Amino acid sequence: GAVAKEGRLRVLPVFSAKTEWEEVSRKVEGDRGTIRIRYTDHPVENMIGVEAEYRMTRDGGLWKIDLEEEMRAALGDRRGGAEEYIQRIKKGY
């Protein structure tokens, strides 16, 4: 209850052997889509009833959660690629 719904999804296990969910909606366009689920059972009681939407991508015939945007946001601005970024970090030490 102390963490906002969006924050809970970032810090709590999203899926585990004890997690159950139901599909609320689905939208597919080619190899990309979104799915909205509602957790019906979860190891963390506060997550039960929470709805979450995931971007999906088809990779090798299998649907996978698409985390590209989240990874880019987590990595921040990396102008010049990884090598330049590492060099900038080294200069800071």
C-alpha positions as CSV (number, residue, x, y, z in Angstrom):
1,G,0.0,0.0,0.0
2,A,2.9,2.4,0.6
3,V,4.3,2.0,-2.9
4,A,2.3,3.3,-5.9
5,K,0.9,0.6,-8.2
6,E,3.4,1.5,-11.0
7,G,6.3,1.4,-8.5
8,R,5.2,-2.0,-7.2
9,L,5.5,-3.5,-10.6
10,R,9.1,-2.3,-10.9
11,V,10.3,-3.7,-7.5
12,L,8.2,-6.8,-7.0
13,P,8.4,-10.1,-8.8
14,V,6.2,-9.9,-11.8
15,F,5.8,-13.6,-12.4
16,S,6.7,-16.6,-10.3
17,A,5.5,-20.2,-9.9
18,K,2.9,-18.8,-7.4
19,T,1.6,-16.0,-9.6
20,E,-1.7,-16.4,-11.3
21,W,-3.4,-13.9,-13.6
22,E,-6.3,-13.4,-16.1
23,E,-6.2,-11.6,-19.4
24,V,-8.1,-8.4,-19.4
25,S,-7.4,-7.3,-23.0
26,R,-5.1,-8.0,-25.9
27,K,-4.2,-6.0,-29.0
28,V,-1.9,-7.5,-31.8
29,E,-0.5,-5.7,-34.8
30,G,1.8,-8.0,-36.7
31,D,4.8,-9.0,-34.5
32,R,4.0,-6.5,-31.8
33,G,1.2,-6.1,-29.4
34,T,0.0,-5.3,-25.9
35,I,-1.6,-7.4,-23.2
36,R,-3.3,-6.2,-20.0
37,I,-3.5,-8.7,-17.2
38,R,-5.0,-8.7,-13.7
39,Y,-3.1,-10.6,-11.0
40,T,-5.6,-13.1,-9.3
41,D,-3.0,-14.7,-7.0
42,H,0.5,-13.4,-6.1
43,P,3.1,-14.0,-3.5
44,V,2.8,-10.4,-2.5
45,E,-0.8,-9.9,-1.3
46,N,-1.0,-6.2,-2.3
47,M,-0.5,-7.2,-5.9
48,I,-3.7,-9.3,-6.1
49,G,-6.2,-7.3,-8.2
50,V,-3.5,-5.1,-9.7
51,E,-3.7,-4.7,-13.5
52,A,-0.6,-4.4,-15.6
53,E,-0.1,-3.8,-19.3
54,Y,2.9,-5.3,-21.1
55,R,4.2,-4.5,-24.6
56,M,4.9,-7.8,-26.4
57,T,7.0,-8.7,-29.4
58,R,7.1,-11.9,-31.3
59,D,10.6,-13.3,-31.5
60,G,11.3,-16.6,-33.2
61,G,7.6,-17.5,-33.1
62,L,7.3,-16.9,-29.4
63,W,5.7,-13.9,-27.6
64,K,8.1,-12.1,-25.2
65,I,7.7,-9.1,-23.0
66,D,9.3,-6.1,-24.8
67,L,11.5,-4.2,-22.4
68,E,13.4,-2.1,-25.0
69,E,12.0,1.2,-23.8
70,E,12.6,0.4,-20.1
71,M,16.2,-0.6,-20.9
72,R,16.8,2.6,-22.9
73,A,15.4,4.7,-20.0
74,A,17.5,2.8,-17.4
75,L,20.7,3.3,-19.4
76,G,20.0,6.9,-20.1
77,D,21.6,8.9,-22.8
78,R,24.6,7.0,-24.2
79,R,25.8,9.2,-27.0
80,G,28.6,7.5,-29.0
81,G,27.8,4.0,-27.8
82,A,29.2,1.9,-25.0
83,E,32.8,2.5,-25.6
84,E,32.5,6.3,-25.4
85,Y,30.3,6.0,-22.3
86,I,32.9,3.9,-20.5
87,Q,35.6,6.4,-21.4
88,R,33.5,9.3,-20.0
89,I,33.0,7.3,-16.8
90,K,36.8,6.6,-16.5
91,K,37.5,10.3,-16.9
92,G,35.2,11.0,-13.9
93,Y,37.4,8.9,-11.5
